[in-house]
Amino acid sequence: MAQTADDAQSVAAAVAAAGDLDGAGGDPNARILNQNEIDSLLGFSDDGGERAHSGMRAIIDSALVSYERLPMLEVVFDRLVRMMTTSLRNFTSDNVEVSIDNITSIRFGDYLNSIPLPAMLSVFKVEEWDNYGLLTVDSALIYSIVDVLLGGRRGTAAMRIEGRPYTTIERNLVERMINVVLGDLSVAFDPLSEVTFRFDRLETNPRFATIARPANAAVLARLRVDMEDRGGRLEVLLPYATLEPVRELLLQMFLGEKFGRDSIWEAHLAGQLWNTSVPIEAVLDTVELSLRDVLRWEVGTRILLGATPQSDVLLRCGDVSMFVGAMGRKGGNIAVRIVEKLDKTKAAQ
């Protein structure tokens, strides 16, 4: 009982001291922030990260590279949406509409912590770039695909038993859909770079789908798949380390779907190349001499060549042999008439 009285007295003394500080030396207009204001200042929200970060979180995440610096990536995902609409219609034999919700930059660790469970996470390998990506299918789309492929009637809500593990049939059906999406993603990148996205494994625990360090930046594309009264979300995550081999191509500006090509500049460059002057050397013969003999040369020294008026003359541009000709005379000048054009194999010899 004595201990409780002492604690109460210490708390009262602390409150009184705080009141004295506020009244004497503190700002009379100062007030204590509530929990909502503290969360807003630190950049935390209860909406699952859907809105843009603010406060301290915005300052911390300011080092992230914005996907807007990769203009070609939007074109790739736009092509993906158009092709997925057609391929999923053929896959499900149903009316499917695919749309892009948003494309954002996010840290890999933050994304894994924000995935709503249960979900299926597909790890796929990018063969040519020697790296990995992540494709997430939420539970609503999983049940919708299973319902459509197994002949479920329209207008009836799918029976969902949350918390249970996915069955082998459900995993196999979703894996077939993922292979269709990865095939479309490969075709979407074809005008930019030939690449193959290969299905690697399917996980239900985000901890087992780690393909990058938690602090690494990645590009996240959220897609919405609607099948009349059914549907769900599909998310494609590509770490910046995966996109590094084609980063220069993704940085290109474009007109329409030309993917960075400028026909006006190409025509101008081709026209200037045709008018470029290049020096051509006519080689009558080559002689190998020692450095000692060369140092003994004086004015009037004669060098004997093994060439006759009937010998061939080699025409070279720099170090590349281009033509073989015969020496003659025209208008009082020595001339060479081209007899043969050398290909790369003969020029190398």
C-alpha positions in Angstrom: 0.0 0.0 0.0 2.9 2.3 0.8 4.4 1.6 -2.6 1.2 2.5 -4.4 1.0 5.8 -2.5 4.6 6.6 -3.5 3.8 5.9 -7.1 0.8 8.1 -7.1 2.8 11.0 -5.6 5.5 10.6 -8.2 3.0 10.7 -11.0 1.3 13.8 -9.5 4.6 15.5 -9.2 5.5 14.8 -12.8 2.1 16.2 -14.0 2.6 19.3 -11.9 6.1 19.8 -13.2 4.8 19.4 -16.8 2.2 22.0 -16.1 4.7 24.4 -14.7 6.9 24.0 -17.8 4.0 24.6 -20.1 2.8 27.6 -18.2 6.2 29.2 -17.6 8.8 28.5 -20.3 6.7 26.6 -22.8 4.7 28.0 -25.7 1.2 28.9 -24.5 -0.2 28.1 -28.0 1.4 24.6 -28.1 -0.8 21.6 -27.9 -0.3 17.8 -27.8 -0.8 15.9 -31.0 -3.4 13.1 -31.1 -2.7 9.6 -32.5 -4.1 10.3 -35.9 -2.0 13.4 -36.4 1.1 11.5 -35.3 0.3 8.7 -37.8 -0.2 11.3 -40.6 3.1 13.0 -39.7 5.0 9.8 -39.8 3.3 8.7 -43.0 1.3 5.7 -41.7 -2.3 5.0 -42.7 -4.9 2.4 -42.3 -5.9 2.1 -45.9 -3.3 -0.6 -46.8 -0.9 1.7 -48.6 -3.3 2.6 -51.4 -2.8 6.4 -51.0 0.6 8.1 -51.5 2.9 8.3 -48.6 3.3 11.6 -46.8 5.2 13.0 -43.9 8.4 11.3 -42.8 7.6 8.2 -45.0 7.7 10.4 -48.1 11.1 11.7 -47.2 12.4 8.2 -46.6 11.0 6.8 -49.8 12.2 9.8 -51.9 15.3 7.8 -52.9 13.1 5.4 -54.9 13.5 5.7 -58.6 10.2 6.7 -60.1 8.8 4.4 -62.8 8.0 7.6 -64.7 11.6 7.8 -65.7 11.1 4.6 -67.7 8.5 5.8 -70.3 8.8 2.6 -72.3 7.6 0.5 -69.4 4.1 2.0 -69.6 3.9 1.0 -73.3 5.0 -2.6 -72.4 2.3 -2.9 -69.7 -0.3 -1.4 -72.1 0.5 -4.0 -74.6 0.3 -6.7 -71.9 -3.2 -5.6 -71.0 -4.4 -5.7 -74.6 -3.0 -9.2 -75.1 -4.1 -10.5 -71.7 -7.7 -9.5 -72.5 -7.6 -11.7 -75.7 -5.7 -14.6 -74.2 -7.7 -14.9 -71.0 -10.9 -14.8 -73.0 -9.6 -17.8 -75.0 -8.4 -19.4 -71.8 -11.7 -19.1 -69.8 -14.2 -19.0 -72.7 -15.8 -16.1 -70.8 -16.0 -12.3 -71.3 -12.8 -11.0 -69.6 -11.8 -7.4 -69.2 -8.3 -6.5 -68.0 -7.3 -3.0 -66.9 -4.4 -1.3 -65.1 -5.1 0.1 -61.7 -1.7 1.8 -61.2 2.0 1.5 -61.8 4.1 2.5 -58.8 7.6 2.2 -57.4 7.9 0.3 -54.1 10.5 -1.3 -51.9 10.4 -5.1 -52.0 10.1 -5.6 -48.3 7.2 -3.2 -48.0 5.4 -5.0 -50.8 5.8 -8.4 -49.2 4.3 -7.0 -45.9 1.4 -5.5 -47.8 0.2 -8.6 -49.6 -3.3 -9.6 -48.4 -3.4 -13.3 -47.5 -4.4 -15.8 -48.6 -2.8 -15.4 -52.0 -0.7 -17.3 -54.5 2.8 -15.9 -55.3 4.4 -17.1 -58.5 8.2 -16.7 -58.8 9.2 -16.5 -62.5 12.7 -16.4 -64.0 13.7 -14.0 -66.7 16.0 -16.2 -68.8 17.9 -13.7 -70.9 18.4 -11.2 -68.0 19.3 -13.9 -65.4 17.0 -12.6 -62.7 13.6 -13.1 -61.2 10.2 -11.4 -60.9 7.1 -11.9 -58.9 3.4 -12.4 -59.9 0.7 -12.3 -57.2 -2.8 -13.6 -57.6 -5.3 -12.6 -54.9 -7.8 -15.0 -53.4 -10.8 -13.4 -55.3 -9.2 -14.1 -58.7 -8.1 -17.6 -57.6 -11.7 -18.6 -56.7 -13.1 -16.9 -59.8 -10.7 -18.7 -62.2 -11.4 -22.0 -60.5 -15.1 -21.4 -60.7 -15.0 -20.4 -64.4 -12.8 -23.3 -65.5 -14.8 -25.9 -63.6 -18.1 -24.7 -65.1 -19.5 -22.7 -62.3 -22.8 -20.9 -63.0 -22.9 -17.1 -63.3 -24.5 -15.0 -60.7 -23.7 -17.3 -57.8 -21.1 -16.3 -55.2 -18.1 -18.6 -55.0 -17.9 -20.5 -51.8 -14.8 -19.4 -50.0 -13.4 -21.0 -46.9 -10.8 -18.5 -45.7 -7.8 -19.8 -43.9 -7.6 -23.3 -45.6 -4.7 -24.2 -47.8 -5.3 -24.3 -51.6 -5.9 -27.7 -53.1 -3.8 -29.3 -55.8 -6.5 -28.7 -58.4 -6.7 -25.0 -57.5 -2.9 -24.7 -57.7 -2.8 -26.4 -61.1 -5.5 -24.3 -62.6 -3.9 -21.1 -61.3 -0.5 -22.2 -62.6 -2.1 -22.6 -66.1 -3.4 -19.1 -66.0 0.0 -17.8 -64.8 1.7 -19.5 -67.8 -0.7 -17.7 -70.1 0.1 -14.3 -68.4 3.9 -14.9 -68.6 3.6 -15.8 -72.2 1.8 -12.5 -72.9 4.4 -10.6 -70.8 7.2 -12.1 -73.0 5.4 -11.0 -76.2 4.8 -7.5 -74.7 8.6 -7.1 -74.3 9.4 -8.4 -77.8 9.5 -5.0 -79.6 11.9 -3.8 -77.0 14.0 -6.9 -76.3 13.6 -10.6 -76.9 13.1 -12.2 -73.4 11.5 -15.3 -72.0 9.6 -15.3 -68.7 9.6 -18.9 -67.3 7.5 -20.1 -64.5 9.7 -21.2 -61.6 7.6 -22.1 -58.5 4.3 -21.2 -56.8 4.3 -20.2 -53.1 1.5 -19.2 -50.7 3.9 -17.8 -48.0 5.5 -14.5 -48.9 8.6 -15.4 -46.9 9.4 -18.1 -49.4 8.9 -15.8 -52.4 11.8 -13.5 -51.5 13.7 -12.6 -54.7 15.4 -9.4 -53.7 16.6 -7.6 -50.6 13.9 -5.9 -48.6 15.3 -2.4 -49.3 15.6 -2.9 -53.0 13.4 -0.9 -55.3 10.9 -2.5 -57.7 8.2 -1.6 -60.2 4.7 -2.8 -59.3 1.9 -3.0 -61.8 -1.6 -3.7 -60.4 -4.0 -5.3 -62.9 -7.7 -5.8 -62.5 -9.3 -8.8 -64.1 -13.1 -8.7 -64.4 -15.2 -11.6 -65.7 -18.7 -10.0 -65.5 -19.8 -10.6 -61.9 -16.5 -12.2 -60.9 -12.8 -11.2 -60.9 -9.9 -10.1 -58.8 -6.4 -8.5 -58.8 -3.2 -9.6 -60.5 0.1 -7.9 -59.5 3.3 -8.0 -61.5 6.5 -7.0 -59.6 9.8 -6.5 -61.4 12.8 -5.4 -59.3 15.0 -2.7 -60.8 17.9 -5.2 -60.8 15.9 -7.4 -63.2 15.2 -4.4 -65.5 18.9 -3.2 -65.5 19.9 -5.0 -68.7 17.3 -3.1 -70.7 17.4 0.1 -68.7 18.8 2.1 -71.6 16.0 0.9 -73.8 13.4 1.7 -71.2 14.7 5.3 -70.9 14.1 6.0 -74.6 11.4 8.4 -75.6 8.9 7.2 -78.2 6.2 8.2 -80.7 3.3 5.8 -80.8 4.8 2.3 -80.7 8.0 2.9 -82.6 9.9 2.2 -79.4 12.5 5.0 -79.6 13.1 5.0 -83.4 13.3 8.3 -85.2 12.9 7.9 -88.9 13.9 11.5 -89.6 17.2 11.2 -87.8 17.9 7.8 -89.5 17.3 9.3 -93.0 19.6 12.3 -92.2 22.4 10.1 -90.8 22.2 7.7 -93.8 22.4 10.7 -96.2 25.4 12.1 -94.5 27.2 8.8 -94.4 26.9 8.4 -98.2 28.6 11.8 -98.6 31.4 11.1 -96.2 34.9 11.3 -97.7 37.2 8.3 -96.9 40.9 8.0 -97.8 41.9 5.1 -100.1 45.5 3.8 -100.3 46.8 1.9 -103.4 49.4 -0.6 -102.2 51.8 -1.8 -105.0 53.8 -4.1 -102.8 55.0 -4.7 -99.3 58.6 -5.2 -98.2 59.8 -6.5 -94.9 63.1 -5.0 -93.7 65.0 -5.0 -90.4 65.1 -1.8 -88.3 68.9 -1.7 -88.9 68.5 -1.5 -92.7 65.8 1.2 -92.3 68.0 3.3 -90.1 70.7 3.2 -92.8 68.5 4.8 -95.4 69.7 8.0 -97.0 68.6 10.4 -99.6 68.8 8.5 -102.9 68.4 5.0 -101.4 66.4 2.7 -103.7 63.8 0.2 -102.4 63.3 -2.7 -104.8 59.6 -3.8 -105.1 58.6 -7.2 -106.4 55.8 -5.6 -108.5 55.6 -5.4 -112.3 53.3 -3.2 -114.5 51.1 -6.3 -114.8 50.9 -6.9 -111.0 47.7 -6.4 -109.1 47.2 -3.3 -106.9 45.5 -3.6 -103.5 43.2 -0.8 -102.5 42.8 -0.3 -98.7 40.7 1.9 -96.5 42.6 2.2 -93.2 43.4 -1.4 -92.2 40.7 -3.0 -94.3 41.5 -4.3 -97.8 38.5 -3.5 -100.1 39.4 -4.0 -103.8 42.0 -5.5 -106.2 42.8 -3.5 -109.3 45.2 -3.3 -112.3 47.5 -0.3 -112.7 47.4 1.8 -115.9 47.4 5.3 -117.2 44.6 7.8 -118.1 45.1 11.3 -119.2 48.7 11.5 -118.2 47.9 10.3 -114.7 48.5 6.9 -113.1 45.1 5.1 -112.6 43.8 1.9 -111.1 41.0 -0.1 -112.7 39.1 -2.2 -110.1 39.0 -5.8 -111.0 37.6 -7.6 -107.9 35.8 -6.7 -104.7 37.2 -8.4 -101.7 34.8 -9.9 -99.1 35.4 -10.1 -95.4 37.1 -13.5 -95.5 39.5 -12.5 -98.3 40.2 -9.2 -96.7 41.1 -10.9 -93.4 43.6 -13.1 -95.2 
